[in-house]
């Protein structure tokens, strides 16, 4: 069984919750919750998220206004997160910005 990646491309805007099982890459705008039991969500450099993210693994390259809850969270150099992060493992590269609390472990 292959692991498909869902894509929300630049220029697409969703108002409402997104629920998925596989992986998801977002470069568009989302105003609402992003939920997955175990999938990986990648917030691309062009993405603008206004809502909470709950997924197995979260990679942030773009902008998130909301809380992140995951097993693993990666903030890349241009990432901006305005909210709290709750995760088991956090990696934050130089240049990433976090305005909020981080609870790790």
JOMOHU-V160749 format. One record per backbone hydrogen bond with DSSP energy under -0.5 kcal/mol. CO is the residue of the C=O (numbers start at 0). NH is the residue of the N-H. E is the energy in kcal/mol with one decimal. If there is no record, write none. Layout:
co=(CO:CO)
nh=(NH:NH)
e=(E:E)
//
This chain:
co=(1:3:3:5:6:7:7:8:11:13:13:17:22:23:24:25:27:28:29:29:30:32:33:34:38:38:39:40:40:41:41:42:42:43:46:47:48:49:51:52:53:54:55:55:56:57:58:58:59:61:62:63:63:64:66:67:68:69:70:70:71:72:73:73:74:75:78:79:80:80:81:83:84:85:86:88:90:92:96:97:98:100:101:102)
nh=(3:5:22:24:8:26:27:11:28:15:30:34:5:41:7:43:47:13:31:49:15:17:53:19:55:56:23:42:58:25:43:60:61:46:62:29:64:31:33:68:35:70:70:71:40:73:42:60:75:79:48:65:81:50:52:85:54:87:87:88:57:90:59:75:92:78:96:63:82:98:65:67:102:69:104:72:74:95:80:99:82:84:103:86)
e=(-0.9:-0.5:-1.6:-3.0:-0.6:-3.5:-1.0:-1.7:-2.4:-0.6:-2.8:-3.3:-3.2:-2.9:-2.8:-3.1:-1.8:-2.6:-0.6:-3.0:-1.9:-2.8:-2.9:-2.1:-1.1:-1.6:-2.7:-0.5:-2.6:-3.1:-0.9:-3.1:-1.1:-1.6:-1.6:-2.0:-3.2:-1.0:-2.4:-2.7:-2.3:-0.6:-1.3:-1.4:-2.6:-2.9:-3.3:-0.5:-2.6:-2.5:-2.6:-0.7:-3.0:-1.1:-2.9:-2.9:-1.7:-0.6:-0.8:-1.4:-2.4:-2.5:-3.0:-0.6:-2.8:-2.5:-2.7:-2.9:-0.8:-3.1:-0.8:-2.8:-3.3:-2.4:-1.9:-2.7:-3.2:-2.2:-2.6:-0.7:-0.8:-3.0:-0.6:-2.6)
//
